[in-house]
Amino acid sequence: MASIPDETPPPKLWRNARLATMRPDLPGLGVVDAGAVLARDGSIVFAGPEAELPSDLVGDAETVDCEGRWITPGLIDCHTHLVWAGNRAKEFELRLEGASYEEVSKAGGGIVSSVRSLREASEDRLVAETLPRLDHLIAEGVTTVEVKSGYGLDLENEAKALRAARRLGAERPVKVRTTFLGAHALPPEASGDKAAFIDKVAREMLPAIAAEGLADAVDGFCEGIAFSPEEMALVFDAAKAAGLPVKLHADQLSDLGGAALAARYGALSADHLEYTSEAGAAAMAKAGTVAVMLPGAFYFIREKKVPPIEAFRKHGVAMAVATDCNPGTSPLTSLLLTMNMAATLFRMTVEECLLGVTRHAASALGLQGEAGTLEAGKSADLAIWDIESPAELVYRIGFNPLHARVWRGR
């Protein structure tokens, strides 16, 4: 699968389709029967009932008869750690034998083992190992993907990982958003000194990453086995000074008040959230922070504490759904399967799951102005499906009904 050339795509009209527009001004999934989508210069200029399409807009557009198929916005995977080297299958075996996630981490496994592998890999090798994972996502209609660093844990290797992530968008027809996750774990050379490492992340690494333009956002892991809210606040202050929005791995294994911390800094998203309190949910709602559900990690490490979905509903917190694709706790490259997990394990509705990989996922990346819905002015990123109803995208397991994927009008 090669990258797409830079020349402007020809205008194109997809007609005789059923649309799940995901528009916020329409109820539910924003369904339009007998719909059409018209794109010019890589952007949508019309999406709605075909009968309302102005004839003067069509012009010389190539027409595609969708034969009644469904069109959704291209899917968005808004939380991945896609760039890594090697694998952690051995740790999977250890957990099957009874070791906990914390025990694996304390024994030198976990994130630190991925740090060793990434530091040994060249940028070219990282790109080569990552592309097959990205291709699996693309094959299911994904048109936008977020990629975090966090396996380098020093400036040289964090920058290497982010450069590799940026290259993915040049190698494949997909929009890549990169996130600096320097505060992911304590590297071995830190000798247990969290304060000194966080100071280095905030004062040296983050400003250098920002100056090189390698990151679109800043993230951190706020947890007992990682960093405290006070330590993460120092990183977020540095992100604010650099003009970068923030995100947070929060409340995954315990309630340290991570959701409230994310809300206090106006974070784009707080992710995981299994142990988030109702007060944390309310704070997120007030701040407009998206709750990103990661059922792959919940499933893979056999968690039992389900995120407070009802509290998020009660307070009106937008919920996104993402793979959390990573080598240790969610080696998952299917956003379709992830939606099924969110529905089955977290009891999210079909509507919540589908909005979670489109409109709300776009918001979690700060891309709501250009992606996530079928509306004039948005990027012409579409997924065309051989399905009878959108519920099939959540209901099926191990089945991919994608008929065609369109990125930037191609």
GUKEMI-938316 format. One record per residue (C-alpha): residue in three letters; residue number from 1; x, y, z. Coordinates in steps of 0.001 Angstrom, whole numbers. Example, Ala and Ser with C-alpha at 12.3 -4.5 7.8 and 13.67 -1.06 7.14 Angstrom:
2
+-----+-----+---------+---------+---------+
:   r :   k :      px :      py :      pz :
+-----+-----+---------+---------+---------+
: ALA :   1 :   12300 :   -4500 :    7800 :
: SER :   2 :   13670 :   -1060 :    7140 :
+-----+-----+---------+---------+---------+
! end
This chain:
410
+-----+-----+---------+---------+---------+
:   r :   k :      px :      py :      pz :
+-----+-----+---------+---------+---------+
: MET :   1 :       0 :       0 :       0 :
: ALA :   2 :    1752 :    3128 :   -1220 :
: SER :   3 :    1270 :    6785 :    -389 :
: ILE :   4 :    -984 :    8961 :   -2523 :
: PRO :   5 :     524 :   11557 :   -4863 :
: ASP :   6 :     241 :   15205 :   -3909 :
: GLU :   7 :   -1746 :   16416 :   -6917 :
: THR :   8 :   -5309 :   17626 :   -6338 :
: PRO :   9 :   -7846 :   14795 :   -6648 :
: PRO :  10 :  -10579 :   15124 :   -9281 :
: PRO :  11 :  -14074 :   16064 :   -8077 :
: LYS :  12 :  -16191 :   13030 :   -7246 :
: LEU :  13 :  -19830 :   12342 :   -6381 :
: TRP :  14 :  -20938 :    9294 :   -4405 :
: ARG :  15 :  -24684 :    8894 :   -4871 :
: ASN :  16 :  -27449 :    6378 :   -4145 :
: ALA :  17 :  -26050 :    5878 :    -642 :
: ARG :  18 :  -27268 :    5795 :    2923 :
: LEU :  19 :  -25308 :    8185 :    5097 :
: ALA :  20 :  -24442 :    8042 :    8775 :
: THR :  21 :  -23260 :   11647 :    8874 :
: MET :  22 :  -22507 :   11752 :   12651 :
: ARG :  23 :  -23528 :   15427 :   12551 :
: PRO :  24 :  -24184 :   16902 :   16008 :
: ASP :  25 :  -27226 :   18845 :   14805 :
: LEU :  26 :  -28995 :   15642 :   13738 :
: PRO :  27 :  -30297 :   12935 :   16107 :
: GLY :  28 :  -28442 :    9683 :   16667 :
: LEU :  29 :  -26006 :    8862 :   13896 :
: GLY :  30 :  -27350 :   11625 :   11667 :
: VAL :  31 :  -28804 :    9158 :    9170 :
: VAL :  32 :  -29712 :   10365 :    5687 :
: ASP :  33 :  -31480 :    7904 :    3415 :
: ALA :  34 :  -31040 :    8289 :    -365 :
: GLY :  35 :  -28005 :   10433 :     283 :
: ALA :  36 :  -25021 :   11729 :   -1640 :
: VAL :  37 :  -21546 :   13067 :    -892 :
: LEU :  38 :  -19737 :   15436 :   -3262 :
: ALA :  39 :  -16031 :   16207 :   -2861 :
: ARG :  40 :  -13788 :   18758 :   -4532 :
: ASP :  41 :  -10119 :   19454 :   -3862 :
: GLY :  42 :  -10105 :   16772 :   -1182 :
: SER :  43 :  -12926 :   18349 :     847 :
: ILE :  44 :  -16632 :   17659 :    1157 :
: VAL :  45 :  -18781 :   20307 :    -512 :
: PHE :  46 :  -22112 :   18532 :      -7 :
: ALA :  47 :  -23350 :   15675 :    2177 :
: GLY :  48 :  -27055 :   15115 :    2510 :
: PRO :  49 :  -30194 :   14007 :     662 :
: GLU :  50 :  -29421 :   13445 :   -3005 :
: ALA :  51 :  -32656 :   15217 :   -3936 :
: GLU :  52 :  -31283 :   18403 :   -2343 :
: LEU :  53 :  -27945 :   18346 :   -4177 :
: PRO :  54 :  -27712 :   21547 :   -6284 :
: SER :  55 :  -27082 :   20579 :   -9903 :
: ASP :  56 :  -24643 :   23441 :  -10391 :
: LEU :  57 :  -22359 :   21922 :   -7737 :
: VAL :  58 :  -21952 :   18636 :   -9588 :
: GLY :  59 :  -20256 :   20065 :  -12670 :
: ASP :  60 :  -17662 :   17678 :  -14067 :
: ALA :  61 :  -17557 :   15418 :  -11033 :
: GLU :  62 :  -17039 :   11705 :  -11592 :
: THR :  63 :  -20086 :    9828 :  -10323 :
: VAL :  64 :  -19988 :    6628 :   -8274 :
: ASP :  65 :  -23217 :    4687 :   -7752 :
: CYS :  66 :  -22997 :    3273 :   -4220 :
: GLU :  67 :  -25946 :     942 :   -4872 :
: GLY :  68 :  -27519 :    1625 :   -1502 :
: ARG :  69 :  -24368 :    1055 :     552 :
: TRP :  70 :  -23727 :    2929 :    3771 :
: ILE :  71 :  -21185 :    5762 :    3995 :
: THR :  72 :  -19690 :    6882 :    7290 :
: PRO :  73 :  -16857 :    9298 :    7953 :
: GLY :  74 :  -13481 :    7606 :    7757 :
: LEU :  75 :  -12769 :    5963 :   11105 :
: ILE :  76 :  -10388 :    7578 :   13610 :
: ASP :  77 :   -8167 :    5645 :   16010 :
: CYS :  78 :   -7466 :    8372 :   18570 :
: HIS :  79 :   -5161 :    6483 :   20972 :
: THR :  80 :   -2330 :    4230 :   19800 :
: HIS :  81 :    1296 :    3515 :   20644 :
: LEU :  82 :    1779 :    2190 :   17125 :
: VAL :  83 :    5535 :    2729 :   16802 :
: TRP :  84 :    7523 :      46 :   18620 :
: ALA :  85 :   10109 :   -2667 :   17955 :
: GLY :  86 :    9954 :   -6349 :   18768 :
: ASN :  87 :    7124 :   -7764 :   20865 :
: ARG :  88 :    6222 :   -8713 :   24424 :
: ALA :  89 :    4680 :  -12130 :   23904 :
: LYS :  90 :    6748 :  -13538 :   26782 :
: GLU :  91 :    5062 :  -11154 :   29207 :
: PHE :  92 :    1708 :  -12344 :   27915 :
: GLU :  93 :    2754 :  -15843 :   28933 :
: LEU :  94 :    3793 :  -14604 :   32378 :
: ARG :  95 :     443 :  -12920 :   32935 :
: LEU :  96 :   -1350 :  -16091 :   31883 :
: GLU :  97 :     663 :  -17829 :   34599 :
: GLY :  98 :    -603 :  -15357 :   37199 :
: ALA :  99 :    1769 :  -12376 :   37224 :
: SER : 100 :      61 :   -8979 :   37524 :
: TYR : 101 :     792 :   -5966 :   35320 :
: GLU : 102 :    2559 :   -4293 :   38258 :
: GLU : 103 :    4639 :   -7423 :   38970 :
: VAL : 104 :    5736 :   -7667 :   35357 :
: SER : 105 :    6747 :   -3988 :   35426 :
: LYS : 106 :    8701 :   -4309 :   38670 :
: ALA : 107 :   10563 :   -7344 :   37277 :
: GLY : 108 :   12007 :   -5224 :   34455 :
: GLY : 109 :    9328 :   -6026 :   31928 :
: GLY : 110 :    6472 :   -3837 :   30846 :
: ILE : 111 :    7196 :    -508 :   29243 :
: VAL : 112 :   10915 :    -661 :   30050 :
: SER : 113 :   11376 :   -3782 :   27893 :
: SER : 114 :    9892 :   -1884 :   24949 :
: VAL : 115 :   12277 :     964 :   25737 :
: ARG : 116 :   15247 :   -1344 :   25295 :
: SER : 117 :   13933 :   -2621 :   21966 :
: LEU : 118 :   13122 :     805 :   20582 :
: ARG : 119 :   16479 :    2274 :   21557 :
: GLU : 120 :   18224 :    -523 :   19677 :
: ALA : 121 :   16140 :     -11 :   16520 :
: SER : 122 :   16856 :    2455 :   13743 :
: GLU : 123 :   14219 :    4879 :   12541 :
: ASP : 124 :   13936 :    2909 :    9290 :
: ARG : 125 :   13362 :    -319 :   11192 :
: LEU : 126 :   10677 :    1324 :   13329 :
: VAL : 127 :    8847 :    2484 :   10214 :
: ALA : 128 :    9157 :    -947 :    8597 :
: GLU : 129 :    7826 :   -2743 :   11680 :
: THR : 130 :    4974 :    -281 :   12164 :
: LEU : 131 :    3598 :    -172 :    8615 :
: PRO : 132 :    1944 :   -3636 :    8760 :
: ARG : 133 :      93 :   -2597 :   11908 :
: LEU : 134 :   -1015 :     631 :   10264 :
: ASP : 135 :   -2110 :   -1282 :    7156 :
: HIS : 136 :   -4468 :   -3409 :    9259 :
: LEU : 137 :   -6129 :    -263 :   10576 :
: ILE : 138 :   -6356 :    1290 :    7114 :
: ALA : 139 :   -7943 :   -1902 :    5760 :
: GLU : 140 :  -10851 :   -1368 :    8157 :
: GLY : 141 :  -11596 :    2163 :    7019 :
: VAL : 142 :   -9312 :    4145 :    9341 :
: THR : 143 :   -8298 :    7474 :    7794 :
: THR : 144 :   -6838 :    9213 :   10859 :
: VAL : 145 :   -4624 :    7719 :   13556 :
: GLU : 146 :   -2905 :    9132 :   16616 :
: VAL : 147 :     571 :    7765 :   17421 :
: LYS : 148 :    2255 :    8312 :   20781 :
: SER : 149 :    5926 :    8100 :   21647 :
: GLY : 150 :    6867 :    6878 :   25115 :
: TYR : 151 :    9206 :    3974 :   24432 :
: GLY : 152 :   12311 :    6127 :   24023 :
: LEU : 153 :   12342 :    7968 :   27365 :
: ASP : 154 :   15273 :   10155 :   26353 :
: LEU : 155 :   15352 :   12998 :   23870 :
: GLU : 156 :   17191 :   11147 :   21123 :
: ASN : 157 :   14882 :    8140 :   21096 :
: GLU : 158 :   11626 :    9970 :   21750 :
: ALA : 159 :   12436 :   12188 :   18762 :
: LYS : 160 :   13328 :    9110 :   16703 :
: ALA : 161 :    9971 :    7515 :   17458 :
: LEU : 162 :    8059 :   10693 :   16617 :
: ARG : 163 :    9957 :   11107 :   13344 :
: ALA : 164 :    9064 :    7519 :   12474 :
: ALA : 165 :    5423 :    8285 :   13266 :
: ARG : 166 :    5482 :   11369 :   11056 :
: ARG : 167 :    6902 :    9253 :    8229 :
: LEU : 168 :    3898 :    6927 :    8380 :
: GLY : 169 :    1743 :    9708 :    6976 :
: ALA : 170 :    4129 :   10059 :    4030 :
: GLU : 171 :    4181 :    6310 :    3398 :
: ARG : 172 :     420 :    5739 :    3562 :
: PRO : 173 :   -2777 :    7650 :    2699 :
: VAL : 174 :   -3683 :    8468 :    6301 :
: LYS : 175 :   -3554 :   11490 :    8593 :
: VAL : 176 :   -1184 :   10920 :   11509 :
: ARG : 177 :   -1324 :   12960 :   14719 :
: THR : 178 :    1717 :   12572 :   16933 :
: THR : 179 :    1762 :   12816 :   20726 :
: PHE : 180 :    4832 :   13213 :   22950 :
: LEU : 181 :    4568 :   10732 :   25826 :
: GLY : 182 :    7900 :   11291 :   27494 :
: ALA : 183 :    6304 :   10869 :   30941 :
: HIS : 184 :    5333 :    7260 :   30241 :
: ALA : 185 :    7679 :    5399 :   32597 :
: LEU : 186 :   10919 :    5848 :   34463 :
: PRO : 187 :   13933 :    4793 :   32350 :
: PRO : 188 :   16564 :    2536 :   33950 :
: GLU : 189 :   19216 :    5258 :   33945 :
: ALA : 190 :   16984 :    7456 :   36151 :
: SER : 191 :   17847 :    5206 :   39114 :
: GLY : 192 :   14390 :    5648 :   40595 :
: ASP : 193 :   14570 :    9452 :   40743 :
: LYS : 194 :   11164 :   10467 :   39401 :
: ALA : 195 :   11568 :   14131 :   40281 :
: ALA : 196 :   14769 :   14494 :   38277 :
: PHE : 197 :   13308 :   12639 :   35300 :
: ILE : 198 :   10114 :   14699 :   35239 :
: ASP : 199 :   12224 :   17850 :   35433 :
: LYS : 200 :   14185 :   16610 :   32422 :
: VAL : 201 :   10988 :   15830 :   30497 :
: ALA : 202 :    9495 :   19238 :   31237 :
: ARG : 203 :   12586 :   21440 :   30920 :
: GLU : 204 :   14647 :   19701 :   28234 :
: MET : 205 :   12830 :   17037 :   26246 :
: LEU : 206 :    9447 :   18664 :   25726 :
: PRO : 207 :   10775 :   22073 :   24609 :
: ALA : 208 :   13166 :   20388 :   22159 :
: ILE : 209 :   10399 :   18181 :   20740 :
: ALA : 210 :    8144 :   21213 :   20374 :
: ALA : 211 :   10875 :   23283 :   18727 :
: GLU : 212 :   11357 :   20588 :   16094 :
: GLY : 213 :    7604 :   20414 :   15462 :
: LEU : 214 :    7450 :   16684 :   16147 :
: ALA : 215 :    4378 :   16602 :   18396 :
: ASP : 216 :     776 :   17730 :   18071 :
: ALA : 217 :      24 :   17092 :   21762 :
: VAL : 218 :    1590 :   16000 :   25061 :
: ASP : 219 :     508 :   12987 :   27122 :
: GLY : 220 :    1540 :   11276 :   30350 :
: PHE : 221 :     827 :    8209 :   32481 :
: CYS : 222 :    -691 :    9273 :   35813 :
: GLU : 223 :    -647 :    6135 :   37942 :
: GLY : 224 :     980 :    4621 :   41015 :
: ILE : 225 :    3445 :    2676 :   38858 :
: ALA : 226 :    4163 :    5800 :   36804 :
: PHE : 227 :    3776 :    9461 :   37813 :
: SER : 228 :    1727 :   11416 :   40339 :
: PRO : 229 :    -744 :   14197 :   39518 :
: GLU : 230 :    1768 :   16712 :   40895 :
: GLU : 231 :    4503 :   15384 :   38608 :
: MET : 232 :    2171 :   15398 :   35605 :
: ALA : 233 :    1174 :   18988 :   36362 :
: LEU : 234 :    4791 :   20035 :   35827 :
: VAL : 235 :    4760 :   18401 :   32389 :
: PHE : 236 :    1430 :   20001 :   31531 :
: ASP : 237 :    2726 :   23417 :   32560 :
: ALA : 238 :    5620 :   22924 :   30146 :
: ALA : 239 :    3218 :   21823 :   27409 :
: LYS : 240 :    1136 :   24939 :   27958 :
: ALA : 241 :    4253 :   27084 :   27706 :
: ALA : 242 :    5108 :   25365 :   24420 :
: GLY : 243 :    1604 :   25905 :   23051 :
: LEU : 244 :     747 :   22200 :   22913 :
: PRO : 245 :   -2569 :   20672 :   24051 :
: VAL : 246 :   -2506 :   17848 :   26578 :
: LYS : 247 :   -3990 :   14363 :   27031 :
: LEU : 248 :   -3652 :   11950 :   29945 :
: HIS : 249 :   -3563 :    8235 :   30711 :
: ALA : 250 :   -5744 :    8535 :   33792 :
: ASP : 251 :   -7299 :    6355 :   36494 :
: GLN : 252 :   -6528 :    3063 :   34761 :
: LEU : 253 :   -5424 :    1067 :   37808 :
: SER : 254 :   -6453 :    3378 :   40662 :
: ASP : 255 :   -8148 :    6707 :   41256 :
: LEU : 256 :   -5412 :    9298 :   41688 :
: GLY : 257 :   -7657 :   12078 :   40450 :
: GLY : 258 :   -6222 :   11921 :   36948 :
: ALA : 259 :   -9506 :   12784 :   35249 :
: ALA : 260 :   -9869 :   15923 :   37354 :
: LEU : 261 :   -6247 :   16866 :   36626 :
: ALA : 262 :   -6849 :   16484 :   32886 :
: ALA : 263 :   -9981 :   18612 :   33155 :
: ARG : 264 :   -8145 :   21303 :   35113 :
: TYR : 265 :   -5721 :   21692 :   32213 :
: GLY : 266 :   -8474 :   21617 :   29574 :
: ALA : 267 :   -7125 :   18350 :   28172 :
: LEU : 268 :   -8335 :   17143 :   24815 :
: SER : 269 :   -8934 :   13741 :   26397 :
: ALA : 270 :   -8460 :   11552 :   29430 :
: ASP : 271 :   -8000 :    7895 :   28541 :
: HIS : 272 :   -8641 :    4502 :   30216 :
: LEU : 273 :  -10605 :    5883 :   33215 :
: GLU : 274 :  -11621 :    2574 :   34820 :
: TYR : 275 :  -11361 :    4083 :   38323 :
: THR : 276 :  -12608 :    7600 :   37597 :
: SER : 277 :  -14933 :    9020 :   40248 :
: GLU : 278 :  -18201 :   10801 :   39538 :
: ALA : 279 :  -16505 :   14051 :   40522 :
: GLY : 280 :  -13863 :   13343 :   37890 :
: ALA : 281 :  -16545 :   12704 :   35294 :
: ALA : 282 :  -18296 :   15952 :   36187 :
: ALA : 283 :  -15034 :   17872 :   35903 :
: MET : 284 :  -14385 :   16392 :   32470 :
: ALA : 285 :  -17857 :   17378 :   31312 :
: LYS : 286 :  -17336 :   20966 :   32457 :
: ALA : 287 :  -13963 :   21152 :   30684 :
: GLY : 288 :  -15176 :   19474 :   27479 :
: THR : 289 :  -12548 :   16743 :   27896 :
: VAL : 290 :  -13318 :   13592 :   25907 :
: ALA : 291 :  -13320 :   10230 :   27706 :
: VAL : 292 :  -11417 :    7708 :   25573 :
: MET : 293 :  -12485 :    4124 :   26211 :
: LEU : 294 :   -9795 :    1475 :   25674 :
: PRO : 295 :  -11460 :   -1933 :   25996 :
: GLY : 296 :   -8525 :   -3729 :   24361 :
: ALA : 297 :   -6290 :   -3073 :   27366 :
: PHE : 298 :   -9138 :   -3870 :   29766 :
: TYR : 299 :   -9595 :   -7213 :   28025 :
: PHE : 300 :   -5929 :   -8056 :   27569 :
: ILE : 301 :   -4819 :   -7498 :   31171 :
: ARG : 302 :   -8079 :   -8985 :   32448 :
: GLU : 303 :   -9279 :   -5938 :   34347 :
: LYS : 304 :  -12523 :   -6212 :   36286 :
: LYS : 305 :  -13308 :   -2578 :   37060 :
: VAL : 306 :  -15417 :   -1176 :   34206 :
: PRO : 307 :  -15162 :    2562 :   33427 :
: PRO : 308 :  -18053 :    4621 :   34838 :
: ILE : 309 :  -20038 :    4753 :   31611 :
: GLU : 310 :  -23246 :    5770 :   33398 :
: ALA : 311 :  -21492 :    8703 :   35065 :
: PHE : 312 :  -20153 :    9862 :   31712 :
: ARG : 313 :  -23656 :    9616 :   30236 :
: LYS : 314 :  -25203 :   11413 :   33212 :
: HIS : 315 :  -22812 :   14353 :   32935 :
: GLY : 316 :  -22757 :   14467 :   29138 :
: VAL : 317 :  -19115 :   13524 :   28653 :
: ALA : 318 :  -18336 :   12657 :   25030 :
: MET : 319 :  -16913 :    9136 :   24788 :
: ALA : 320 :  -14427 :    8009 :   22160 :
: VAL : 321 :  -13268 :    4435 :   21485 :
: ALA : 322 :   -9710 :    3498 :   20444 :
: THR : 323 :   -7498 :     438 :   20085 :
: ASP : 324 :   -4671 :    1555 :   22429 :
: CYS : 325 :   -2533 :    -529 :   20059 :
: ASN : 326 :     682 :   -1260 :   21980 :
: PRO : 327 :    3025 :   -4221 :   22489 :
: GLY : 328 :    2329 :   -4910 :   26139 :
: THR : 329 :   -1317 :   -4433 :   27060 :
: SER : 330 :   -3306 :   -4094 :   23832 :
: PRO : 331 :   -1655 :   -5585 :   20726 :
: LEU : 332 :   -4864 :   -4802 :   18852 :
: THR : 333 :   -5053 :   -3533 :   15269 :
: SER : 334 :   -8810 :   -3758 :   14660 :
: LEU : 335 :  -10979 :    -751 :   15429 :
: LEU : 336 :  -14035 :   -2787 :   14420 :
: LEU : 337 :  -13256 :   -5412 :   17060 :
: THR : 338 :  -12573 :   -2621 :   19536 :
: MET : 339 :  -16117 :   -1325 :   19064 :
: ASN : 340 :  -17508 :   -4794 :   19735 :
: MET : 341 :  -15415 :   -4964 :   22909 :
: ALA : 342 :  -16691 :   -1549 :   24019 :
: ALA : 343 :  -20269 :   -2705 :   23517 :
: THR : 344 :  -19815 :   -6140 :   25080 :
: LEU : 345 :  -17469 :   -5334 :   27967 :
: PHE : 346 :  -18484 :   -1746 :   28763 :
: ARG : 347 :  -22143 :   -1921 :   27631 :
: MET : 348 :  -21760 :    1041 :   25309 :
: THR : 349 :  -24527 :    1410 :   22728 :
: VAL : 350 :  -24081 :    1082 :   18969 :
: GLU : 351 :  -24542 :    4831 :   18664 :
: GLU : 352 :  -21914 :    5524 :   21327 :
: CYS : 353 :  -19428 :    3159 :   19706 :
: LEU : 354 :  -19810 :    4615 :   16219 :
: LEU : 355 :  -19686 :    8226 :   17395 :
: GLY : 356 :  -16689 :    7115 :   19451 :
: VAL : 357 :  -14624 :    6240 :   16381 :
: THR : 358 :  -15761 :    9254 :   14338 :
: ARG : 359 :  -17015 :   12544 :   15777 :
: HIS : 360 :  -15864 :   12098 :   19366 :
: ALA : 361 :  -12536 :   10596 :   18298 :
: ALA : 362 :  -11943 :   13696 :   16184 :
: SER : 363 :  -12603 :   15874 :   19230 :
: ALA : 364 :  -10145 :   13802 :   21276 :
: LEU : 365 :   -7462 :   14844 :   18769 :
: GLY : 366 :   -8566 :   18441 :   18365 :
: LEU : 367 :   -9634 :   17678 :   14794 :
: GLN : 368 :  -13377 :   18292 :   15084 :
: GLY : 369 :  -13104 :   21106 :   12561 :
: GLU : 370 :  -11822 :   18860 :    9797 :
: ALA : 371 :  -12801 :   15236 :   10452 :
: GLY : 372 :  -15298 :   12940 :   12136 :
: THR : 373 :  -18524 :   13930 :   10372 :
: LEU : 374 :  -19910 :   14100 :    6849 :
: GLU : 375 :  -20355 :   17847 :    6419 :
: ALA : 376 :  -19398 :   20491 :    3906 :
: GLY : 377 :  -15942 :   21828 :    4678 :
: LYS : 378 :  -14660 :   18630 :    6284 :
: SER : 379 :  -11939 :   16503 :    4721 :
: ALA : 380 :  -13350 :   14005 :    2214 :
: ASP : 381 :  -12413 :   10974 :    4316 :
: LEU : 382 :  -15066 :    8292 :    3877 :
: ALA : 383 :  -15679 :    4638 :    4581 :
: ILE : 384 :  -18177 :    2837 :    2348 :
: TRP : 385 :  -19650 :    -359 :    3801 :
: ASP : 386 :  -21420 :   -3482 :    2555 :
: ILE : 387 :  -23889 :   -3597 :    5447 :
: GLU : 388 :  -27648 :   -3460 :    5988 :
: SER : 389 :  -27391 :   -1254 :    9074 :
: PRO : 390 :  -24627 :     542 :   10996 :
: ALA : 391 :  -25163 :   -1833 :   13925 :
: GLU : 392 :  -23336 :   -4506 :   11919 :
: LEU : 393 :  -20081 :   -2581 :   12347 :
: VAL : 394 :  -20318 :   -3131 :   16101 :
: TYR : 395 :  -22066 :   -6523 :   16107 :
: ARG : 396 :  -19765 :   -8604 :   13928 :
: ILE : 397 :  -16563 :  -10182 :   15265 :
: GLY : 398 :  -13618 :  -10831 :   12942 :
: PHE : 399 :  -15467 :   -9670 :    9831 :
: ASN : 400 :  -14589 :   -6630 :    7759 :
: PRO : 401 :  -17424 :   -5336 :    5524 :
: LEU : 402 :  -15466 :   -2385 :    4103 :
: HIS : 403 :  -16307 :   -1876 :     426 :
: ALA : 404 :  -14123 :    1168 :    -205 :
: ARG : 405 :  -12059 :    3682 :    1711 :
: VAL : 406 :  -11690 :    7285 :     580 :
: TRP : 407 :   -9000 :    9611 :    1891 :
: ARG : 408 :   -8945 :   13265 :     880 :
: GLY : 409 :  -11366 :   12568 :   -1945 :
: ARG : 410 :   -9441 :    9631 :   -3435 :
+-----+-----+---------+---------+---------+
! end
